[in-house]
Amino acid sequence: MLLEKLQAFRVVYEEAVARLQKPSFRIATIGTTSSGKSTIVNALIGRKIAPIEPQEMSAGILRIRHSERSRLVIHNTEGATWECGTWEDQRDEEIYSRLKLRKQ
């Protein structure tokens, strides 16, 4: 019985260590145009990446993952007004500009 409890503890312990090595924080925002959704996301991550626009940008998903390298992937979205593609090693300013960029 003690061995079973020890084994169960070990499994829980290893799962906790794995989560601490790759922390995850998820936030979902919903609100009217210019209500501060992107502003709060930028404040939470401490970087200016989520685009702040006075006009409606349409719905979309912005995933930010910690990594040693910068990689921006904008997936094709029906009705998107922004350029889709993949870019490597972008500075925050370039990421922000790319997310703001609208198709002509």
Secondary structure, 3 states (H helix, E strand, C coil): CHHHHHHHHHHHHHHHHHHHHCCCCCCCCCCCCCCCHHHHHHHHHCCCCCCCCCCCCCCCCCCCCCCCCCEEEECCCCCCCECCEEEECCCHHHHHHHHHCECC
